[in-house]
Amino acid sequence: MHMSKRGSHYLRYAVWQAAQACLWHNEELTAYYRKKRGEGKPHGVAMGALCRKLLGRVYVILKEQRPYTIR
């Protein structure tokens, strides 16, 4: 499966930048990225997986209307 290029490229860029910030500030998501890299995934594929995980968290936060807490 590959990343879809449909939809807003501005939104895709914003999510990519948010995932990049997670690499610097969120240890749990950084560990997930390193796990993907350890599996032999290239940087872009690992970042795509990180974006997907981050969007899942955003969805739950918006759906349940609760604040985001770092574990």
PDB file of N, CA, C, O and CB in Angstrom:
ATOM      1  N   MET A   1       0.842  -1.167   0.000  1.00  0.00           N
ATOM      2  CA  MET A   1       0.000   0.000   0.000  1.00  0.00           C
ATOM      3  C   MET A   1       0.895   1.241   0.000  1.00  0.00           C
ATOM      4  O   MET A   1       1.963   1.231   0.612  1.00  0.00           O
ATOM      5  CB  MET A   1      -0.962  -0.008   1.217  1.00  0.00           C
ATOM      6  N   HIS A   2       0.480   2.277  -0.662  1.00  0.00           N
ATOM      7  CA  HIS A   2       1.256   3.511  -0.710  1.00  0.00           C
ATOM      8  C   HIS A   2       0.411   4.676  -0.208  1.00  0.00           C
ATOM      9  O   HIS A   2      -0.810   4.573  -0.090  1.00  0.00           O
ATOM     10  CB  HIS A   2       1.759   3.785  -2.144  1.00  0.00           C
ATOM     11  N   MET A   3       1.082   5.782   0.084  1.00  0.00           N
ATOM     12  CA  MET A   3       0.388   6.961   0.571  1.00  0.00           C
ATOM     13  C   MET A   3      -0.444   7.568  -0.554  1.00  0.00           C
ATOM     14  O   MET A   3       0.028   7.728  -1.679  1.00  0.00           O
ATOM     15  CB  MET A   3       1.389   7.994   1.130  1.00  0.00           C
ATOM     16  N   SER A   4      -1.665   7.895  -0.232  1.00  0.00           N
ATOM     17  CA  SER A   4      -2.540   8.530  -1.205  1.00  0.00           C
ATOM     18  C   SER A   4      -2.138   9.999  -1.364  1.00  0.00           C
ATOM     19  O   SER A   4      -1.848  10.686  -0.384  1.00  0.00           O
ATOM     20  CB  SER A   4      -4.028   8.406  -0.774  1.00  0.00           C
ATOM     21  N   LYS A   5      -2.126  10.452  -2.582  1.00  0.00           N
ATOM     22  CA  LYS A   5      -1.806  11.858  -2.844  1.00  0.00           C
ATOM     23  C   LYS A   5      -3.074  12.688  -3.034  1.00  0.00           C
ATOM     24  O   LYS A   5      -3.011  13.849  -3.438  1.00  0.00           O
ATOM     25  CB  LYS A   5      -0.911  11.978  -4.082  1.00  0.00           C
ATOM     26  N   ARG A   6      -4.214  12.085  -2.742  1.00  0.00           N
ATOM     27  CA  ARG A   6      -5.475  12.810  -2.856  1.00  0.00           C
ATOM     28  C   ARG A   6      -5.675  13.658  -1.608  1.00  0.00           C
ATOM     29  O   ARG A   6      -5.088  13.380  -0.562  1.00  0.00           O
ATOM     30  CB  ARG A   6      -6.667  11.833  -3.056  1.00  0.00           C
ATOM     31  N   GLY A   7      -6.483  14.668  -1.715  1.00  0.00           N
ATOM     32  CA  GLY A   7      -6.760  15.519  -0.563  1.00  0.00           C
ATOM     33  C   GLY A   7      -5.810  16.706  -0.518  1.00  0.00           C
ATOM     34  O   GLY A   7      -5.042  16.959  -1.446  1.00  0.00           O
ATOM     35  N   SER A   8      -5.891  17.406   0.567  1.00  0.00           N
ATOM     36  CA  SER A   8      -5.152  18.648   0.731  1.00  0.00           C
ATOM     37  C   SER A   8      -3.673  18.381   0.994  1.00  0.00           C
ATOM     38  O   SER A   8      -3.312  17.714   1.963  1.00  0.00           O
ATOM     39  CB  SER A   8      -5.747  19.469   1.869  1.00  0.00           C
ATOM     40  N   HIS A   9      -2.829  18.910   0.120  1.00  0.00           N
ATOM     41  CA  HIS A   9      -1.402  18.756   0.361  1.00  0.00           C
ATOM     42  C   HIS A   9      -0.946  19.649   1.515  1.00  0.00           C
ATOM     43  O   HIS A   9       0.072  19.368   2.147  1.00  0.00           O
ATOM     44  CB  HIS A   9      -0.610  19.081  -0.909  1.00  0.00           C
ATOM     45  N   TYR A  10      -1.690  20.722   1.796  1.00  0.00           N
ATOM     46  CA  TYR A  10      -1.375  21.575   2.938  1.00  0.00           C
ATOM     47  C   TYR A  10      -1.613  20.819   4.254  1.00  0.00           C
ATOM     48  O   TYR A  10      -0.813  20.914   5.185  1.00  0.00           O
ATOM     49  CB  TYR A  10      -2.224  22.868   2.895  1.00  0.00           C
ATOM     50  N   LEU A  11      -2.711  20.075   4.319  1.00  0.00           N
ATOM     51  CA  LEU A  11      -3.009  19.293   5.515  1.00  0.00           C
ATOM     52  C   LEU A  11      -1.992  18.170   5.677  1.00  0.00           C
ATOM     53  O   LEU A  11      -1.527  17.909   6.787  1.00  0.00           O
ATOM     54  CB  LEU A  11      -4.435  18.719   5.448  1.00  0.00           C
ATOM     55  N   ARG A  12      -1.646  17.505   4.580  1.00  0.00           N
ATOM     56  CA  ARG A  12      -0.661  16.425   4.639  1.00  0.00           C
ATOM     57  C   ARG A  12       0.679  16.967   5.135  1.00  0.00           C
ATOM     58  O   ARG A  12       1.350  16.326   5.944  1.00  0.00           O
ATOM     59  CB  ARG A  12      -0.494  15.756   3.251  1.00  0.00           C
ATOM     60  N   TYR A  13       1.062  18.139   4.653  1.00  0.00           N
ATOM     61  CA  TYR A  13       2.303  18.782   5.087  1.00  0.00           C
ATOM     62  C   TYR A  13       2.239  19.118   6.580  1.00  0.00           C
ATOM     63  O   TYR A  13       3.214  18.918   7.304  1.00  0.00           O
ATOM     64  CB  TYR A  13       2.568  20.060   4.260  1.00  0.00           C
ATOM     65  N   ALA A  14       1.089  19.630   7.039  1.00  0.00           N
ATOM     66  CA  ALA A  14       0.939  19.994   8.452  1.00  0.00           C
ATOM     67  C   ALA A  14       1.044  18.763   9.350  1.00  0.00           C
ATOM     68  O   ALA A  14       1.664  18.820  10.413  1.00  0.00           O
ATOM     69  CB  ALA A  14      -0.407  20.702   8.683  1.00  0.00           C
ATOM     70  N   VAL A  15       0.443  17.654   8.928  1.00  0.00           N
ATOM     71  CA  VAL A  15       0.527  16.425   9.719  1.00  0.00           C
ATOM     72  C   VAL A  15       1.963  15.910   9.734  1.00  0.00           C
ATOM     73  O   VAL A  15       2.446  15.427  10.758  1.00  0.00           O
ATOM     74  CB  VAL A  15      -0.428  15.345   9.156  1.00  0.00           C
ATOM     75  N   TRP A  16       2.643  16.016   8.591  1.00  0.00           N
ATOM     76  CA  TRP A  16       4.045  15.578   8.512  1.00  0.00           C
ATOM     77  C   TRP A  16       4.904  16.403   9.475  1.00  0.00           C
ATOM     78  O   TRP A  16       5.765  15.859  10.167  1.00  0.00           O
ATOM     79  CB  TRP A  16       4.584  15.711   7.052  1.00  0.00           C
ATOM     80  N   GLN A  17       4.666  17.710   9.515  1.00  0.00           N
ATOM     81  CA  GLN A  17       5.419  18.582  10.415  1.00  0.00           C
ATOM     82  C   GLN A  17       5.111  18.266  11.880  1.00  0.00           C
ATOM     83  O   GLN A  17       6.002  18.305  12.729  1.00  0.00           O
ATOM     84  CB  GLN A  17       5.103  20.053  10.115  1.00  0.00           C
ATOM     85  N   ALA A  18       3.850  17.954  12.171  1.00  0.00           N
ATOM     86  CA  ALA A  18       3.480  17.575  13.541  1.00  0.00           C
ATOM     87  C   ALA A  18       4.172  16.270  13.936  1.00  0.00           C
ATOM     88  O   ALA A  18       4.625  16.125  15.072  1.00  0.00           O
ATOM     89  CB  ALA A  18       1.942  17.428  13.670  1.00  0.00           C
ATOM     90  N   ALA A  19       4.252  15.331  13.011  1.00  0.00           N
ATOM     91  CA  ALA A  19       4.941  14.070  13.284  1.00  0.00           C
ATOM     92  C   ALA A  19       6.431  14.319  13.504  1.00  0.00           C
ATOM     93  O   ALA A  19       7.051  13.676  14.351  1.00  0.00           O
ATOM     94  CB  ALA A  19       4.729  13.069  12.126  1.00  0.00           C
ATOM     95  N   GLN A  20       6.998  15.240  12.751  1.00  0.00           N
ATOM     96  CA  GLN A  20       8.409  15.594  12.932  1.00  0.00           C
ATOM     97  C   GLN A  20       8.639  16.171  14.330  1.00  0.00           C
ATOM     98  O   GLN A  20       9.634  15.855  14.982  1.00  0.00           O
ATOM     99  CB  GLN A  20       8.859  16.610  11.851  1.00  0.00           C
ATOM    100  N   ALA A  21       7.718  17.012  14.779  1.00  0.00           N
ATOM    101  CA  ALA A  21       7.829  17.579  16.130  1.00  0.00           C
ATOM    102  C   ALA A  21       7.695  16.486  17.185  1.00  0.00           C
ATOM    103  O   ALA A  21       8.333  16.559  18.235  1.00  0.00           O
ATOM    104  CB  ALA A  21       6.755  18.666  16.353  1.00  0.00           C
ATOM    105  N   CYS A  22       6.869  15.472  16.916  1.00  0.00           N
ATOM    106  CA  CYS A  22       6.721  14.355  17.857  1.00  0.00           C
ATOM    107  C   CYS A  22       8.024  13.591  18.011  1.00  0.00           C
ATOM    108  O   CYS A  22       8.313  13.066  19.086  1.00  0.00           O
ATOM    109  CB  CYS A  22       5.613  13.406  17.394  1.00  0.00           C
ATOM    110  N   LEU A  23       8.812  13.524  16.950  1.00  0.00           N
ATOM    111  CA  LEU A  23      10.106  12.849  17.045  1.00  0.00           C
ATOM    112  C   LEU A  23      11.009  13.535  18.062  1.00  0.00           C
ATOM    113  O   LEU A  23      11.821  12.880  18.716  1.00  0.00           O
ATOM    114  CB  LEU A  23      10.791  12.810  15.677  1.00  0.00           C
ATOM    115  N   TRP A  24      10.871  14.845  18.197  1.00  0.00           N
ATOM    116  CA  TRP A  24      11.724  15.603  19.111  1.00  0.00           C
ATOM    117  C   TRP A  24      11.172  15.658  20.531  1.00  0.00           C
ATOM    118  O   TRP A  24      11.936  15.773  21.490  1.00  0.00           O
ATOM    119  CB  TRP A  24      11.908  17.004  18.592  1.00  0.00           C
ATOM    120  N   HIS A  25       9.833  15.574  20.673  1.00  0.00           N
ATOM    121  CA  HIS A  25       9.234  15.878  21.970  1.00  0.00           C
ATOM    122  C   HIS A  25       8.427  14.754  22.601  1.00  0.00           C
ATOM    123  O   HIS A  25       8.070  14.873  23.773  1.00  0.00           O
ATOM    124  CB  HIS A  25       8.370  17.047  21.831  1.00  0.00           C
ATOM    125  N   ASN A  26       8.122  13.682  21.903  1.00  0.00           N
ATOM    126  CA  ASN A  26       7.281  12.620  22.445  1.00  0.00           C
ATOM    127  C   ASN A  26       8.051  11.304  22.403  1.00  0.00           C
ATOM    128  O   ASN A  26       8.266  10.735  21.333  1.00  0.00           O
ATOM    129  CB  ASN A  26       5.945  12.506  21.653  1.00  0.00           C
ATOM    130  N   GLU A  27       8.463  10.828  23.568  1.00  0.00           N
ATOM    131  CA  GLU A  27       9.301   9.637  23.634  1.00  0.00           C
ATOM    132  C   GLU A  27       8.587   8.383  23.124  1.00  0.00           C
ATOM    133  O   GLU A  27       9.208   7.531  22.488  1.00  0.00           O
ATOM    134  CB  GLU A  27       9.761   9.416  25.055  1.00  0.00           C
ATOM    135  N   GLU A  28       7.296   8.270  23.399  1.00  0.00           N
ATOM    136  CA  GLU A  28       6.538   7.090  22.975  1.00  0.00           C
ATOM    137  C   GLU A  28       6.460   7.009  21.445  1.00  0.00           C
ATOM    138  O   GLU A  28       6.652   5.938  20.869  1.00  0.00           O
ATOM    139  CB  GLU A  28       5.117   7.120  23.579  1.00  0.00           C
ATOM    140  N   LEU A  29       6.182   8.127  20.799  1.00  0.00           N
ATOM    141  CA  LEU A  29       6.109   8.119  19.339  1.00  0.00           C
ATOM    142  C   LEU A  29       7.495   8.016  18.708  1.00  0.00           C
ATOM    143  O   LEU A  29       7.644   7.459  17.621  1.00  0.00           O
ATOM    144  CB  LEU A  29       5.403   9.375  18.840  1.00  0.00           C
ATOM    145  N   THR A  30       8.499   8.547  19.383  1.00  0.00           N
ATOM    146  CA  THR A  30       9.874   8.387  18.904  1.00  0.00           C
ATOM    147  C   THR A  30      10.277   6.917  18.930  1.00  0.00           C
ATOM    148  O   THR A  30      10.941   6.429  18.016  1.00  0.00           O
ATOM    149  CB  THR A  30      10.849   9.225  19.759  1.00  0.00           C
ATOM    150  N   ALA A  31       9.867   6.216  19.988  1.00  0.00           N
ATOM    151  CA  ALA A  31      10.159   4.777  20.082  1.00  0.00           C
ATOM    152  C   ALA A  31       9.455   4.018  18.966  1.00  0.00           C
ATOM    153  O   ALA A  31      10.016   3.071  18.415  1.00  0.00           O
ATOM    154  CB  ALA A  31       9.728   4.219  21.459  1.00  0.00           C
ATOM    155  N   TYR A  32       8.238   4.418  18.627  1.00  0.00           N
ATOM    156  CA  TYR A  32       7.503   3.780  17.524  1.00  0.00           C
ATOM    157  C   TYR A  32       8.240   4.007  16.199  1.00  0.00           C
ATOM    158  O   TYR A  32       8.383   3.083  15.398  1.00  0.00           O
ATOM    159  CB  TYR A  32       6.049   4.335  17.437  1.00  0.00           C
ATOM    160  N   TYR A  33       8.703   5.234  15.974  1.00  0.00           N
ATOM    161  CA  TYR A  33       9.457   5.543  14.755  1.00  0.00           C
ATOM    162  C   TYR A  33      10.728   4.686  14.683  1.00  0.00           C
ATOM    163  O   TYR A  33      11.038   4.112  13.639  1.00  0.00           O
ATOM    164  CB  TYR A  33       9.821   7.051  14.708  1.00  0.00           C
ATOM    165  N   ARG A  34      11.451   4.606  15.793  1.00  0.00           N
ATOM    166  CA  ARG A  34      12.687   3.813  15.817  1.00  0.00           C
ATOM    167  C   ARG A  34      12.409   2.336  15.587  1.00  0.00           C
ATOM    168  O   ARG A  34      13.206   1.640  14.958  1.00  0.00           O
ATOM    169  CB  ARG A  34      13.412   4.000  17.149  1.00  0.00           C
ATOM    170  N   LYS A  35      11.270   1.853  16.100  1.00  0.00           N
ATOM    171  CA  LYS A  35      10.885   0.462  15.864  1.00  0.00           C
ATOM    172  C   LYS A  35      10.689   0.216  14.370  1.00  0.00           C
ATOM    173  O   LYS A  35      11.155  -0.789  13.834  1.00  0.00           O
ATOM    174  CB  LYS A  35       9.594   0.113  16.641  1.00  0.00           C
ATOM    175  N   LYS A  36      10.004   1.133  13.707  1.00  0.00           N
ATOM    176  CA  LYS A  36       9.781   1.006  12.263  1.00  0.00           C
ATOM    177  C   LYS A  36      11.102   1.059  11.498  1.00  0.00           C
ATOM    178  O   LYS A  36      11.310   0.301  10.550  1.00  0.00           O
ATOM    179  CB  LYS A  36       8.840   2.117  11.765  1.00  0.00           C
ATOM    180  N   ARG A  37      11.985   1.951  11.913  1.00  0.00           N
ATOM    181  CA  ARG A  37      13.294   2.033  11.267  1.00  0.00           C
ATOM    182  C   ARG A  37      14.095   0.762  11.521  1.00  0.00           C
ATOM    183  O   ARG A  37      14.838   0.309  10.651  1.00  0.00           O
ATOM    184  CB  ARG A  37      14.071   3.263  11.770  1.00  0.00           C
ATOM    185  N   GLY A  38      13.946   0.191  12.701  1.00  0.00           N
ATOM    186  CA  GLY A  38      14.617  -1.049  13.038  1.00  0.00           C
ATOM    187  C   GLY A  38      14.116  -2.224  12.211  1.00  0.00           C
ATOM    188  O   GLY A  38      14.838  -3.200  12.007  1.00  0.00           O
ATOM    189  N   GLU A  39      12.880  -2.127  11.737  1.00  0.00           N
ATOM    190  CA  GLU A  39      12.313  -3.148  10.860  1.00  0.00           C
ATOM    191  C   GLU A  39      12.823  -3.013   9.432  1.00  0.00           C
ATOM    192  O   GLU A  39      12.480  -3.812   8.561  1.00  0.00           O
ATOM    193  CB  GLU A  39      10.797  -3.070  10.875  1.00  0.00           C
ATOM    194  N   GLY A  40      13.647  -1.990   9.200  1.00  0.00           N
ATOM    195  CA  GLY A  40      14.207  -1.792   7.869  1.00  0.00           C
ATOM    196  C   GLY A  40      13.411  -0.853   6.991  1.00  0.00           C
ATOM    197  O   GLY A  40      13.677  -0.750   5.794  1.00  0.00           O
ATOM    198  N   LYS A  41      12.441  -0.167   7.563  1.00  0.00           N
ATOM    199  CA  LYS A  41      11.628   0.770   6.779  1.00  0.00           C
ATOM    200  C   LYS A  41      12.426   2.045   6.508  1.00  0.00           C
ATOM    201  O   LYS A  41      13.155   2.511   7.384  1.00  0.00           O
ATOM    202  CB  LYS A  41      10.300   1.105   7.520  1.00  0.00           C
ATOM    203  N   PRO A  42      12.299   2.613   5.311  1.00  0.00           N
ATOM    204  CA  PRO A  42      12.945   3.907   5.042  1.00  0.00           C
ATOM    205  C   PRO A  42      12.303   5.021   5.870  1.00  0.00           C
ATOM    206  O   PRO A  42      11.214   4.858   6.420  1.00  0.00           O
ATOM    207  CB  PRO A  42      12.860   4.250   3.537  1.00  0.00           C
ATOM    208  N   HIS A  43      12.995   6.145   5.945  1.00  0.00           N
ATOM    209  CA  HIS A  43      12.520   7.278   6.742  1.00  0.00           C
ATOM    210  C   HIS A  43      11.108   7.694   6.341  1.00  0.00           C
ATOM    211  O   HIS A  43      10.260   7.905   7.208  1.00  0.00           O
ATOM    212  CB  HIS A  43      13.471   8.462   6.593  1.00  0.00           C
ATOM    213  N   GLY A  44      10.847   7.814   5.060  1.00  0.00           N
ATOM    214  CA  GLY A  44       9.530   8.265   4.592  1.00  0.00           C
ATOM    215  C   GLY A  44       8.414   7.317   4.983  1.00  0.00           C
ATOM    216  O   GLY A  44       7.324   7.757   5.349  1.00  0.00           O
ATOM    217  N   VAL A  45       8.670   6.035   4.912  1.00  0.00           N
ATOM    218  CA  VAL A  45       7.664   5.036   5.284  1.00  0.00           C
ATOM    219  C   VAL A  45       7.424   5.074   6.791  1.00  0.00           C
ATOM    220  O   VAL A  45       6.281   5.002   7.241  1.00  0.00           O
ATOM    221  CB  VAL A  45       8.106   3.616   4.843  1.00  0.00           C
ATOM    222  N   ALA A  46       8.496   5.185   7.566  1.00  0.00           N
ATOM    223  CA  ALA A  46       8.365   5.259   9.020  1.00  0.00           C
ATOM    224  C   ALA A  46       7.631   6.538   9.425  1.00  0.00           C
ATOM    225  O   ALA A  46       6.819   6.514  10.350  1.00  0.00           O
ATOM    226  CB  ALA A  46       9.752   5.200   9.693  1.00  0.00           C
ATOM    227  N   MET A  47       7.903   7.635   8.755  1.00  0.00           N
ATOM    228  CA  MET A  47       7.202   8.884   9.053  1.00  0.00           C
ATOM    229  C   MET A  47       5.730   8.775   8.671  1.00  0.00           C
ATOM    230  O   MET A  47       4.867   9.293   9.379  1.00  0.00           O
ATOM    231  CB  MET A  47       7.858  10.063   8.312  1.00  0.00           C
ATOM    232  N   GLY A  48       5.438   8.110   7.567  1.00  0.00           N
ATOM    233  CA  GLY A  48       4.040   7.903   7.174  1.00  0.00           C
ATOM    234  C   GLY A  48       3.290   7.109   8.228  1.00  0.00           C
ATOM    235  O   GLY A  48       2.142   7.420   8.542  1.00  0.00           O
ATOM    236  N   ALA A  49       3.933   6.084   8.778  1.00  0.00           N
ATOM    237  CA  ALA A  49       3.318   5.295   9.844  1.00  0.00           C
ATOM    238  C   ALA A  49       3.119   6.143  11.096  1.00  0.00           C
ATOM    239  O   ALA A  49       2.110   6.016  11.790  1.00  0.00           O
ATOM    240  CB  ALA A  49       4.179   4.062  10.169  1.00  0.00           C
ATOM    241  N   LEU A  50       4.086   7.004  11.376  1.00  0.00           N
ATOM    242  CA  LEU A  50       3.972   7.898  12.525  1.00  0.00           C
ATOM    243  C   LEU A  50       2.832   8.891  12.330  1.00  0.00           C
ATOM    244  O   LEU A  50       2.101   9.187  13.276  1.00  0.00           O
ATOM    245  CB  LEU A  50       5.291   8.646  12.756  1.00  0.00           C
ATOM    246  N   CYS A  51       2.673   9.403  11.124  1.00  0.00           N
ATOM    247  CA  CYS A  51       1.561  10.308  10.815  1.00  0.00           C
ATOM    248  C   CYS A  51       0.227   9.615  11.050  1.00  0.00           C
ATOM    249  O   CYS A  51      -0.695  10.198  11.621  1.00  0.00           O
ATOM    250  CB  CYS A  51       1.652  10.805   9.361  1.00  0.00           C
ATOM    251  N   ARG A  52       0.135   8.378  10.607  1.00  0.00           N
ATOM    252  CA  ARG A  52      -1.098   7.608  10.765  1.00  0.00           C
ATOM    253  C   ARG A  52      -1.411   7.412  12.241  1.00  0.00           C
ATOM    254  O   ARG A  52      -2.562   7.567  12.650  1.00  0.00           O
ATOM    255  CB  ARG A  52      -0.984   6.245  10.056  1.00  0.00           C
ATOM    256  N   LYS A  53      -0.420   7.078  13.041  1.00  0.00           N
ATOM    257  CA  LYS A  53      -0.619   6.889  14.476  1.00  0.00           C
ATOM    258  C   LYS A  53      -1.015   8.212  15.136  1.00  0.00           C
ATOM    259  O   LYS A  53      -1.890   8.235  16.001  1.00  0.00           O
ATOM    260  CB  LYS A  53       0.662   6.320  15.132  1.00  0.00           C
ATOM    261  N   LEU A  54      -0.387   9.290  14.738  1.00  0.00           N
ATOM    262  CA  LEU A  54      -0.699  10.608  15.288  1.00  0.00           C
ATOM    263  C   LEU A  54      -2.133  11.008  14.937  1.00  0.00           C
ATOM    264  O   LEU A  54      -2.846  11.542  15.786  1.00  0.00           O
ATOM    265  CB  LEU A  54       0.297  11.663  14.762  1.00  0.00           C
ATOM    266  N   LEU A  55      -2.562  10.759  13.702  1.00  0.00           N
ATOM    267  CA  LEU A  55      -3.928  11.088  13.302  1.00  0.00           C
ATOM    268  C   LEU A  55      -4.952  10.260  14.069  1.00  0.00           C
ATOM    269  O   LEU A  55      -6.044  10.743  14.366  1.00  0.00           O
ATOM    270  CB  LEU A  55      -4.105  10.875  11.804  1.00  0.00           C
ATOM    271  N   GLY A  56      -4.609   9.024  14.389  1.00  0.00           N
ATOM    272  CA  GLY A  56      -5.499   8.210  15.216  1.00  0.00           C
ATOM    273  C   GLY A  56      -5.696   8.827  16.586  1.00  0.00           C
ATOM    274  O   GLY A  56      -6.805   8.840  17.119  1.00  0.00           O
ATOM    275  N   ARG A  57      -4.616   9.336  17.151  1.00  0.00           N
ATOM    276  CA  ARG A  57      -4.709   9.995  18.460  1.00  0.00           C
ATOM    277  C   ARG A  57      -5.533  11.278  18.379  1.00  0.00           C
ATOM    278  O   ARG A  57      -6.341  11.558  19.265  1.00  0.00           O
ATOM    279  CB  ARG A  57      -3.307  10.308  18.999  1.00  0.00           C
ATOM    280  N   VAL A  58      -5.330  12.050  17.325  1.00  0.00           N
ATOM    281  CA  VAL A  58      -6.095  13.286  17.142  1.00  0.00           C
ATOM    282  C   VAL A  58      -7.576  12.966  17.021  1.00  0.00           C
ATOM    283  O   VAL A  58      -8.412  13.669  17.589  1.00  0.00           O
ATOM    284  CB  VAL A  58      -5.609  14.058  15.894  1.00  0.00           C
ATOM    285  N   TYR A  59      -7.907  11.911  16.288  1.00  0.00           N
ATOM    286  CA  TYR A  59      -9.304  11.519  16.114  1.00  0.00           C
ATOM    287  C   TYR A  59      -9.955  11.195  17.464  1.00  0.00           C
ATOM    288  O   TYR A  59     -11.063  11.653  17.741  1.00  0.00           O
ATOM    289  CB  TYR A  59      -9.405  10.304  15.170  1.00  0.00           C
ATOM    290  N   VAL A  60      -9.283  10.424  18.288  1.00  0.00           N
ATOM    291  CA  VAL A  60      -9.847  10.043  19.590  1.00  0.00           C
ATOM    292  C   VAL A  60     -10.018  11.278  20.474  1.00  0.00           C
ATOM    293  O   VAL A  60     -11.025  11.412  21.171  1.00  0.00           O
ATOM    294  CB  VAL A  60      -8.941   8.999  20.294  1.00  0.00           C
ATOM    295  N   ILE A  61      -9.045  12.169  20.444  1.00  0.00           N
ATOM    296  CA  ILE A  61      -9.129  13.399  21.246  1.00  0.00           C
ATOM    297  C   ILE A  61     -10.331  14.230  20.836  1.00  0.00           C
ATOM    298  O   ILE A  61     -11.068  14.724  21.689  1.00  0.00           O
ATOM    299  CB  ILE A  61      -7.845  14.229  21.102  1.00  0.00           C
ATOM    300  N   LEU A  62     -10.530  14.386  19.531  1.00  0.00           N
ATOM    301  CA  LEU A  62     -11.660  15.185  19.049  1.00  0.00           C
ATOM    302  C   LEU A  62     -12.994  14.477  19.295  1.00  0.00           C
ATOM    303  O   LEU A  62     -13.984  15.119  19.648  1.00  0.00           O
ATOM    304  CB  LEU A  62     -11.496  15.484  17.555  1.00  0.00           C
ATOM    305  N   LYS A  63     -13.019  13.176  19.113  1.00  0.00           N
ATOM    306  CA  LYS A  63     -14.251  12.415  19.291  1.00  0.00           C
ATOM    307  C   LYS A  63     -14.708  12.417  20.744  1.00  0.00           C
ATOM    308  O   LYS A  63     -15.891  12.599  21.033  1.00  0.00           O
ATOM    309  CB  LYS A  63     -14.059  10.985  18.811  1.00  0.00           C
ATOM    310  N   GLU A  64     -13.757  12.213  21.658  1.00  0.00           N
ATOM    311  CA  GLU A  64     -14.105  12.152  23.079  1.00  0.00           C
ATOM    312  C   GLU A  64     -14.030  13.510  23.778  1.00  0.00           C
ATOM    313  O   GLU A  64     -14.369  13.623  24.956  1.00  0.00           O
ATOM    314  CB  GLU A  64     -13.192  11.178  23.781  1.00  0.00           C
ATOM    315  N   GLN A  65     -13.590  14.529  23.060  1.00  0.00           N
ATOM    316  CA  GLN A  65     -13.490  15.897  23.577  1.00  0.00           C
ATOM    317  C   GLN A  65     -12.726  15.930  24.903  1.00  0.00           C
ATOM    318  O   GLN A  65     -13.224  16.416  25.918  1.00  0.00           O
ATOM    319  CB  GLN A  65     -14.893  16.502  23.760  1.00  0.00           C
ATOM    320  N   ARG A  66     -11.519  15.405  24.861  1.00  0.00           N
ATOM    321  CA  ARG A  66     -10.693  15.389  26.058  1.00  0.00           C
ATOM    322  C   ARG A  66      -9.313  15.949  25.728  1.00  0.00           C
ATOM    323  O   ARG A  66      -8.911  15.952  24.564  1.00  0.00           O
ATOM    324  CB  ARG A  66     -10.582  13.955  26.633  1.00  0.00           C
ATOM    325  N   PRO A  67      -8.594  16.417  26.722  1.00  0.00           N
ATOM    326  CA  PRO A  67      -7.255  16.951  26.453  1.00  0.00           C
ATOM    327  C   PRO A  67      -6.251  15.840  26.172  1.00  0.00           C
ATOM    328  O   PRO A  67      -6.420  14.706  26.620  1.00  0.00           O
ATOM    329  CB  PRO A  67      -6.776  17.794  27.633  1.00  0.00           C
ATOM    330  N   TYR A  68      -5.225  16.174  25.441  1.00  0.00           N
ATOM    331  CA  TYR A  68      -4.158  15.219  25.145  1.00  0.00           C
ATOM    332  C   TYR A  68      -3.184  15.198  26.306  1.00  0.00           C
ATOM    333  O   TYR A  68      -2.694  16.242  26.738  1.00  0.00           O
ATOM    334  CB  TYR A  68      -3.429  15.576  23.820  1.00  0.00           C
ATOM    335  N   THR A  69      -2.908  14.018  26.802  1.00  0.00           N
ATOM    336  CA  THR A  69      -1.927  13.870  27.872  1.00  0.00           C
ATOM    337  C   THR A  69      -0.834  12.925  27.407  1.00  0.00           C
ATOM    338  O   THR A  69      -1.119  11.866  26.848  1.00  0.00           O
ATOM    339  CB  THR A  69      -2.592  13.349  29.178  1.00  0.00           C
ATOM    340  N   ILE A  70       0.407  13.301  27.634  1.00  0.00           N
ATOM    341  CA  ILE A  70       1.537  12.460  27.290  1.00  0.00           C
ATOM    342  C   ILE A  70       1.737  11.491  28.445  1.00  0.00           C
ATOM    343  O   ILE A  70       1.809  11.891  29.607  1.00  0.00           O
ATOM    344  CB  ILE A  70       2.831  13.307  27.009  1.00  0.00           C
ATOM    345  N   ARG A  71       1.824  10.234  28.112  1.00  0.00           N
ATOM    346  CA  ARG A  71       1.992   9.203  29.148  1.00  0.00           C
ATOM    347  C   ARG A  71       3.380   9.148  29.662  1.00  0.00           C
ATOM    348  O   ARG A  71       3.683   8.335  30.536  1.00  0.00           O
ATOM    349  CB  ARG A  71       1.614   7.860  28.631  1.00  0.00           C
TER     350      ARG A  71
END
